[in-house]
Amino acid sequence: HVQLVESGGGSVQAGGSLKLSCTAPPYIFGTCGMSWYRQAPGKERELVATIDTDGETTYVDFVKGRFTISRDNAKNTLYLQLNSLKTEDTAIYYCARGLGRVDYWGQGTQVTVS
């Protein structure tokens, strides 16, 4: 179910930064935790980060402190700041509703690191 709209992907050099955004209708965004996932070619989709309704965040190990998830509930917007990007970070990044189990997905935005 794709009911979230993402932007901010692009091509960047290794070591560079990008900021991804995701907007959703209030009934999807407002009362649930949100997550970012990514999927590289030939690989399974994997969790990157989560943020609950109180702003508490979690990150998976491969982020290594380089990414920051945040949310602006008044704007119904989710963000992912990607710093110190590596070629291994190349993937389609997906906005999602849910903490672990997802019921709504964004369309994905491509991040390419060279």
C-alpha positions, -999 to 999 in steps of 0.1 A, spaced: 0 0 0 18 31 -13 3 61 4 34 80 13 54 104 -10 91 106 -9 117 130 -22 154 139 -18 172 110 -34 199 115 -59 235 108 -68 263 118 -44 300 112 -40 313 89 -12 315 109 20 287 133 9 253 138 24 216 137 14 184 145 32 153 124 24 117 135 31 84 117 32 50 132 35 18 113 43 -19 120 51 -25 128 88 -45 96 94 -14 76 83 13 98 99 -1 112 130 -6 83 155 20 57 146 57 52 146 75 56 113 105 39 97 130 41 69 140 9 49 163 4 20 167 -22 -7 198 -27 -29 197 -46 -62 195 -83 -56 190 -79 -18 161 -80 6 145 -49 19 161 -40 53 153 -17 82 174 14 86 159 34 114 127 40 134 111 68 153 81 65 176 53 90 183 74 106 212 104 111 190 125 82 204 147 67 176 165 35 169 191 26 143 205 -6 128 242 -14 131 252 -6 95 242 30 99 271 34 123 259 68 136 259 83 101 221 87 96 195 106 116 158 100 115 134 128 126 97 138 122 76 169 121 41 159 131 27 194 123 39 190 87 32 152 85 67 148 73 94 122 81 131 129 74 163 108 70 196 127 71 223 106 55 259 117 62 293 101 54 277 81 26 294 50 14 290 31 -19 274 3 1 246 27 9 234 27 -27 198 15 -26 162 25 -30 151 41 3 115 36 15 94 55 40 71 33 60 45 33 87 52 9 116 80 -1 139 92 -34 125 59 -45 109 48 -21 81 13 -14 68 20 15 45 49 21 21 63 50 1 72 46 -35 109 47 -28 136 72 -37 169 62 -53 202 70 -35 233 64 -55 268 68 -40 298 68 -62 
